[in-house]
Each structure stands twice: as structure tokens, then as C-alpha cells.
Amino acid sequence: MPSLSPPPHSNPLTRRSPLSSTQSLSNPTSSISPSLSQPTVSKVTAESDADVRLSQRSGVSPGLAAPAFGGKKRVGSSGRLGLREYAILGVVLLVGMGVRFHKLDRPDSVVFDEVHFGGFATKYLKRRFFMDVHPPLAKLLITLSGYIGGFDGSFDFKDIGKDYIEPGVPYVTMRFFPALLGLALIPLSFLTLISLKLSLATALLGSLLITFENALITQSRLILLDSYLVFFTALTTLFWVRFSAHDSEGRAFTFPWWRNLLLTGLSLGAVVSCKWVGLFTIAMVGVGTLRQLWLLLGNLKVTPRQWIRHFAARTLCLIVVPITFYMLMFKIHFWILNESGDGDGFMSSEFQHTLQGHGMEDTYADVSFGSKVSIRHVNTQGGYLHSHNHAYPGGSKQQQITLYPHRDENNIWRIVNASSPDGPASYPWDELPIDYVLTGTKIRLEHVITEKRLHSHDVRPPVSEVDFQNEVSGYGFPGFAGDANDDFIVEIAHRTRGRRDRQARHRLKTLRSQFRLRHALTGCYLFSHKVKLPDWGFEQQEVTCNKNPTWENSLWYIETNNHAQLPFDAPRVNYERPSFFEKFFELNAVMWRTNAGLTERHAYDSRPQSWPVLRRGINFWVKDHRQVYLIGNPVIWWSSSIAILAYVSLRGLFVLRAKRGFRDLSKPKIAFYDEVCSSLVIAWALHYFPFFLMQRQLFLHHYLPALYFAVLLFCTVFDYLTSSIRPRTRVQVAAVLLVVAIWSWSHWSPLAYAGEWTKGKCEKGKWLRTWDFSCNDFHEDLGMYKAVPAVPSSKIDHAFTPDGEVTTTLVEEAPEPIQNVFEAAEPPSEEKTHAPVGPQNEVQMQESTIDAPAQGSDAPILEDTRAPVGVDAGAPAVTDGAEDEGGWHGGAEENMRKDAQEVKPEEAPIGVGKDVRVPEIKLDAEREGLVDQLLEEDKA
């Protein structure tokens, strides 16, 4: 371990430090893979003793390129591979194909979040609009895979465990795409480590660690988004590393430089278009870009014009290109989802009316007294002011007023002038002239269907029982003109909807004016919020009169308007179609709010502090004594976490030693590895620590992008620790690590592949008590998985042809899982069954044990007194007359002694497999006494 004592013959307080650098002065823009050249000595300072020893030890002449510290350099700075490297990479890919594509068709039913993402593919194919918190690229690729496989969108992916086979869902093709990207992660890690100028053995080690990482395998074998996310994260990292290498080597503005910079920008757009977690990858590239520009600014050989060119190139490729790509994905998203769907309610009314099946005809613009209108809420997805002929169960017990999300006749209200309180109960509205509604006008709203008036009084609402909210109800009866509690004052908001209309700020206009309704007596405002009524209110949204409302939740507007006195050619209006940019920003705002609102707890959620130690996984699927449980390879997972701690601790020690005069970080070897490790640690931290700021649901799979950088860091630490030993020894050490990692992968692979496992091995596999995969769901013995599953027996129906030949027809019957162990050993000759080979776990219901009389015979038909078996044995018609003595046994107890003599104790009863243990049936005390008495009489 390095010492903290100052070096001998050195005075750190008086020694003059040289103005030198571990990087080439002509290329100070290194980001991840620096160009290591001989440190130069300033003309105005003298070298210290430590600098002289460092220079002599390095053995590199000034102006010559330093060798790769990862071992013998096998690839050039351009990152091109030789035949040997391609051969090794090909072998690794073959291994990866076996690991990633093994049993891809298992499980053959819906697993975990395939419920959501498979369902989104269904909606894409049906072109019905939906709302999801994730951007569309990965979902579009899932839909593309289903389309290629012939999926027509008829399967709804509704429930976990729902069968894929019978509906003919091409789920294997849909899983093949993420599995292919999971396979591509292997060569990406190999090429990234090579581009970081690490050794070939290290690159091979890193790619194989990625190959046998259980969590990455599990996520890449299912119809989920994380495989797409991690792939594009790794792709971005590779292009950025290569771009940084070209930039640090002084090859700016060359074709490879531009190519890698542009591909970095496209990859950034792709990763953020899969999930917003891709913003962390953008932050990683952004930090590296700022460092490069800062170093360029301090390079006196770079003119201001050149610096501006560098800045403009990075702005174009790393900002404009990703944003354009991201918006293009939403353009495709809107183009496909052009029909109304279950996501309409999340969007504004203007957005909804761009969808087919949700539009409406033009409506009259001018609103006057006597107009029949439908009123919508501005906020909370714009429900309609609604009433129906049902009363509140409490409070005033008057007619309910709710907010209803769909068009209905019960949404229609008539605007009545409330300025003359002594007026008649009704007016001939079809004959009165037009009288416009202005701001400050006192009105009443009369429900057209039920003839009740919108009413409020000093009564608490049914759900929001607080003092500052009053109940809103429908009140009135025929011939009653109403009272002062029906009066509301119109307050038109200054801001209009759609394009600016000055008249709509003062005069009530359809689809243009936004207004509030203030209760004339109490001063409260008509209000609604995201609170649903119970079942008696049909789970519709609550409407109240709030004395202290939020502005948005007290705003309303008129959607439809009709009046008999309006001429046919009167001005009409409709929703203004929003532009693509307006739809784009609105949808992203809704996604942000919805994502932030996912704060409910989940049975398998976890917090970020538990991820690096692999404290807990996620139960994806349990069925047929198999299980899919997301758990990482603990050897790889914990080794990468230890590598992070080791580097951070060692880096802190070097900083302390620097205070004592040591110059560890000035040594070319340490400086090289420190540059690579620091970049990878920053990338890991940017993909990990932001999750601590989130209050939404989080799961273990959110750590996978950070895990990728942790594995790369572990490989870098391995490369440093083995850089001083012989290449053959380094390969041997890497082989030992791989053997341990492969054993760990194999040990927990049944959880990734839904494979066969025993309870004993499962219990031994719980290295941590917090690993909560269910061991009771596995069989006791692996041999139980090989047993042929039971299938319904098929009765053989015989028919005679005119030629005298016998034809056989298999007639399927319903399965009867309940079996009677006291069934006769020899089945009746009349009954023939066709059963599968192996243990017969089902007993076929016999038609009769009595020989049927010949046709036309006068012999009486004997009663069938045998005990029923199968499903029918538990039928109510049979069990009603049975005595409840610890459970009904089909009348078998009467002949128990006789049957017990017929069944040998060492043999399984008829109809039961040899591996199935039949529990011993015990008699109660009274019957045991009777049996003993009978035995004594027999002896006598």
C-alpha cells in the first residue's frame, strides 16, 4: 500500500513543481482515453527528484507515442480489429447466442410487464391512442417484431400467466428482438474495452461477464423495455469513447471524428426515446463535452475560431440531432395512433379531437339566454358537468351533480337569466330574441332532462367533508321558479382558448371563453377535482362549491351550444387542431405528471441503496412449479460494486498522498488508469444517484445501465492489477474469475429460464435472507418434472361398418381430477379407455358396473349402488345426503375393510402413480371401537 510519508530528500514546502502534464500538450482534449506521452519539463522550472525518477522509469522518449498499459498493443488507435480479435469475438458471440436464446419460448404465457408492453403493441396495431409514461421507440420496436411475426393485435396481454399458445401469439418473435439486442451488448462491451486501450484478455473477460450476467439475461428474454435501453446506452458509450480517442489524438474534423460524433448523437436520441432514464446518458456525454471544451479553451494553440467550430459541431451533433430524433419518434407515434382509444382522457379536448372517432360537428359560437349547452371542466381531463335522476344518500339527499367523461344527454343544460327573481318558472325560449351572456351576468343552469336547477347550499359534500366546500345538487320541481341558491355569477377569464378572440374575454362564447361560476349567496366557486364518488355515484368525479379553489380546477368552458333563434348561417366554431409541436409538448407534460404520480408501493419495489448489494429481486412469473425471478449474478454484481469502492478509496488515498508531496497521479501508468476509471465511475454515478431524488416506484431493473458501467470499471481494475504480470498468467487469472461467474450463472439460471429446480437447491440458493423467490413453488425432486402431465382420458366409441369392420372414435371427456383410491382393481370389461403412457393421475367415470340387459329383455334394471368417483363425487346432489364425518368419501367407508384387504400396502392403488403418496385414512374413535369388537368376535 502506498505510504503517506513524504518521499526522502524532498521538501514539499519549498520544492518548485514543474509545469508538466501527463498528456500531450498539443492534444489536451482527452476525455476517456487520453494520449499518453512523455511529460515535458517547463523551461522556467527545474525537475524534482521524483520527476527525474518518474521520467527515467517511464523509458519513453519525448515525442513518441506511449505503449498501451493494458499489455501488448494489438489494435491501432482507430479501434480496428485483427483476424485474431475477430475470431475471439466470434467465439464469444456463439457462446452468447446459446445463453441468450436458450429456451426462449419458455414461459409460454404472459410474464410481468409483458402485460403492459405487449398490450401497447396490440394498441399500436389497432391504431388506438393510449398513454404511457415512456417514450415510444422501444414500444415501436416491440410492435415491429410482433408485426413481422404475424401478430394481428387480437391478443390483449391482460393478465400475467395468460396463455400464448392457444391464441397463436408470435411471442417468440417478439422476445427475439430484445434477446438479439441483449446479444449485441456482448460485442459492444468487447469493443468498448478495446477502444479504452485495455488488453485483449480484459476485453474478453468483460464480454463474457456481460454474457453470463443473470439480470441482463432475464430482461433480454422478455417483451420488456430495458434490453433496448441498455443496448442503446452501451452503443452511445462505444461511439463516445471512439470520438474522444480521435479528439484527444488531434484528429478533429476528420471523417472518423465526424462519424463517431454524429453516431453518438443518434444513439443519444435513441436511448432517451426508449426511456427517460436515457437523460442520464445525455448527462454523461454532457459532462465529457464540457471537459473537452474547457481543455480546448486553455489550449493556446486553439484559436477562438477553432474553438467556436468545436462548440458548434458538438451543439449540432449532441443537442440538435438527439432532439430531432426524439421528436421524430413522436411523429411516428402520432401517425400510427390516429384513432380514439383509452388514453384520450389524459389529453386536452383539442388533442382528443385530432383522433378519429372523437371529433364533433361545428357548433354555434354565440351563447345567449335560453341556449342549450354542454359545459366541460378545463382541468382533470375535461369531464362534462353532469346530472342524473339519482339522489345523494346523505347530506341534502337531493339530485346528484357529477363530472362525467363521456358525451351524454344528461350533460345538457339551459342557461336561464336570474336577474329577475320574481320571473315565471319558464319562458318560451324558442320565441324570445337573442340576449348574449356577458361577464358578471347572474344566471341559473337548468338541467334539461330532469328539469332540476344547479343548486348549492351550506351542506357538506358527500366525500370532501370540509368546511370550505359546499354540496352541489340538482333542486326543483315543475312550476317552481327556483330560489336564490340557484344563482351563479359568470366570471369570464381574460385568457381565451385557441386563437385570441377579444370578444370572448367579455362575452360568453363557445369553445373560446373560459369562465368561473361564483355562487351568488355563499361566494364559493363551482369546482371539481380528481376525487371519485363511491358506487352510489357510479364512480364519477365529485363536483362541489369551493370557497378557496385552485384557479385551474374552477375553470369551465362551453363545448356545444344550440338556440332556436340562431339562424342557420350564424357563426360556428370548432376545436382548433393543435400543431405537432403543441401535441408533442402536451403529451410529454402529461407523461411527466403521470410518471411523478406513480408513488404507490409495489410488492417488489426497492430503493436505490439496496441495488449495488443485490438485496432483493423481482418476482416476474410463477406457474407449473417453475418461476422467473429477476436476480443478478451475485459474483459479477458484488465484484463490480467492490471495484467501485476500491477505486474511490484508492483515489482518495492518492489525494492525501499528494498533500504530502507524492506525485502518484503524475505517473503515466496510474494517470492512464485513473483517467479511464474516473470516467467510468462518473458514468456509473450519473446513472445511479439521480434515482435517490425520485419518489416514484423503483425496481431493481432500474440499476441495469449503471451495472453495465460497473462491470466495465471492474474490468479496468482487473487490467491494472494484472498489468505487471505475464500475459499467460493474466489469462489464467481471468479464467478463474470466469469459472466462478459461470458457476454462479448456472446455479441461479432456473430463475432466469423458468427451468427445473428443487426446493432443496432453492433454499441453498438464498444467500441473502432478503431474496424472496418462493422455494415452495418448486418440486421436491427433479424427477417429478419428467412425469407426463395428466390429460383427459378419451372414451373409445366403437362403430361397425357394413363390411363388418370396426371403426374407433376417440371422444374427449371433461377431466376429473378427483380420484377414488378405492376404485376396483379390474375395470369393467364394457369400459375401454385410452390413457397416456406413465402414471395415470385421473380416474375415468364409469357408466355402470352392472351388465346391461339385452335389448328387448324383460329383466329388471338393477340399481347402480357403487360409489361415485371423479368430479361427480362431490356434486351437491350426492353430498347433500351424506353425513359430514370429517369430509365426504363417496360412501367408501362402508366397505373400507374390504377395500383395504384388496389393496396391498406396498403397492399404489389403482389410478395412482407410484410416485404419489396416498395418505392413510384414519377412523374416528367410535368406529375404531367397532372394528376392534368385530376382530375380537372373529377370533372367538
Stockholm file with secondary structure:
# STOCKHOLM 1.0

chainA/1-940         MPSLSPPPHSNPLTRRSPLSSTQSLSNPTSSISPSLSQPTVSKVTAESDADVRLSQRSGVSPGLAAPAFGGKKRVGSSGRLGLREYAILGVVLLVGMGVRFHKLDRPDSVVFDEVHFGGFATKYLKRRFFMDVHPPLAKLLITLSGYIGGFDGSFDFKDIGKDYIEPGVPYVTMRFFPALLGLALIPLSFLTLISLKLSLATALLGSLLITFENALITQSRLILLDSYLVFFTALTTLFWVRFSAHDSEGRAFTFPWWRNLLLTGLSLGAVVSCKWVGLFTIAMVGVGTLRQLWLLLGNLKVTPRQWIRHFAARTLCLIVVPITFYMLMFKIHFWILNESGDGDGFMSSEFQHTLQGHGMEDTYADVSFGSKVSIRHVNTQGGYLHSHNHAYPGGSKQQQITLYPHRDENNIWRIVNASSPDGPASYPWDELPIDYVLTGTKIRLEHVITEKRLHSHDVRPPVSEVDFQNEVSGYGFPGFAGDANDDFIVEIAHRTRGRRDRQARHRLKTLRSQFRLRHALTGCYLFSHKVKLPDWGFEQQEVTCNKNPTWENSLWYIETNNHAQLPFDAPRVNYERPSFFEKFFELNAVMWRTNAGLTERHAYDSRPQSWPVLRRGINFWVKDHRQVYLIGNPVIWWSSSIAILAYVSLRGLFVLRAKRGFRDLSKPKIAFYDEVCSSLVIAWALHYFPFFLMQRQLFLHHYLPALYFAVLLFCTVFDYLTSSIRPRTRVQVAAVLLVVAIWSWSHWSPLAYAGEWTKGKCEKGKWLRTWDFSCNDFHEDLGMYKAVPAVPSSKIDHAFTPDGEVTTTLVEEAPEPIQNVFEAAEPPSEEKTHAPVGPQNEVQMQESTIDAPAQGSDAPILEDTRAPVGVDAGAPAVTDGAEDEGGWHGGAEENMRKDAQEVKPEEAPIGVGKDVRVPEIKLDAEREGLVDQLLEEDKA
#=GR chainA/1-940 SS CCCCSCCTTCCTTTCCCCCCCSBCTTCCCCSSSCCBCCCCCCTTSCCCHHHHHHHHHHCCCTTSCCCCTTSSCCSCTTCCCCHHHHHHHHHHHHHHHHHHSTTTTCSCBCCTTHHHHHHHHHHHHHTBCCCCSSCSHHHHHHHHHHHHTTCCSCCCCCSTTCBSTTTTCCHHHHHHHHHHHHHHHHHHHHHHHHHTTCCHHHHHHHHHHHHTCHHHHHHHTSSCSHHHHHHHHHHHHHHHHHHHHHHHTTCTTSHHHHHHHHHHHHHHHHHHHHCTTHHHHHHHHHHHHHHHHHHHHTCTTSCHHHHHHHHHHHHIIIIIHHHHHHHHHHHHHHHHCCBCCTTGGGSCHHHHTTSBTCCCCCEECBCBTTCEEEEEESSTTCCEEEEEEEECSSTTCCEEEEEESSCCGGGEEEEEECSCTTCCSCCCTTTSCCCBCBTTCEEEEEETTTCCEEEECSCCCSSCCCTTEEEEEEECCTTCCCCGGGCEEEEECSSCSSSCCSGGGTBCBTTTCCEEEEETTTCCEEEEEEEECCGGGTTCEEEEEESSCCTGGGCEEEEEEECTTSCTTSCEECCCCCCHHHHHHHHHHHHHHHHHTCCSCCTTCCCGGGTTTTCCCEEEEEETTEEEEECCCHHHHHHHHHHHHHHHHHHHHHHHHHHTTCCGGGSHHHHHHHHHHHHHHHHHHHTTGGGGGCCSCCCGGGGHHHHHHHHHHHHHHHHHHTTTSCHHHHHHHHHHHHHHHHHHHHHHHHHHHTCCCBHHHHHHHCCSTTCCCCGGGSBSSGGGGSSCCCCCCEEEEEEECTTSCEEEEEEECCCCCCCCTTCCSSCCTTCCEECCSSCCCCCCCCSCSSCCCCTTCCCCCCCCCSCCCSGGGGCHHHHTTSCCSSSCCTTGGGGHHHHHHHSCTTSCCTTSCTTSCCCCCCCCHHHHHHHHHHHHHHHC
#=GC SS_cons         CCCCSCCTTCCTTTCCCCCCCSBCTTCCCCSSSCCBCCCCCCTTSCCCHHHHHHHHHHCCCTTSCCCCTTSSCCSCTTCCCCHHHHHHHHHHHHHHHHHHSTTTTCSCBCCTTHHHHHHHHHHHHHTBCCCCSSCSHHHHHHHHHHHHTTCCSCCCCCSTTCBSTTTTCCHHHHHHHHHHHHHHHHHHHHHHHHHTTCCHHHHHHHHHHHHTCHHHHHHHTSSCSHHHHHHHHHHHHHHHHHHHHHHHTTCTTSHHHHHHHHHHHHHHHHHHHHCTTHHHHHHHHHHHHHHHHHHHHTCTTSCHHHHHHHHHHHHIIIIIHHHHHHHHHHHHHHHHCCBCCTTGGGSCHHHHTTSBTCCCCCEECBCBTTCEEEEEESSTTCCEEEEEEEECSSTTCCEEEEEESSCCGGGEEEEEECSCTTCCSCCCTTTSCCCBCBTTCEEEEEETTTCCEEEECSCCCSSCCCTTEEEEEEECCTTCCCCGGGCEEEEECSSCSSSCCSGGGTBCBTTTCCEEEEETTTCCEEEEEEEECCGGGTTCEEEEEESSCCTGGGCEEEEEEECTTSCTTSCEECCCCCCHHHHHHHHHHHHHHHHHTCCSCCTTCCCGGGTTTTCCCEEEEEETTEEEEECCCHHHHHHHHHHHHHHHHHHHHHHHHHHTTCCGGGSHHHHHHHHHHHHHHHHHHHTTGGGGGCCSCCCGGGGHHHHHHHHHHHHHHHHHHTTTSCHHHHHHHHHHHHHHHHHHHHHHHHHHHTCCCBHHHHHHHCCSTTCCCCGGGSBSSGGGGSSCCCCCCEEEEEEECTTSCEEEEEEECCCCCCCCTTCCSSCCTTCCEECCSSCCCCCCCCSCSSCCCCTTCCCCCCCCCSCCCSGGGGCHHHHTTSCCSSSCCTTGGGGHHHHHHHSCTTSCCTTSCTTSCCCCCCCCHHHHHHHHHHHHHHHC
//
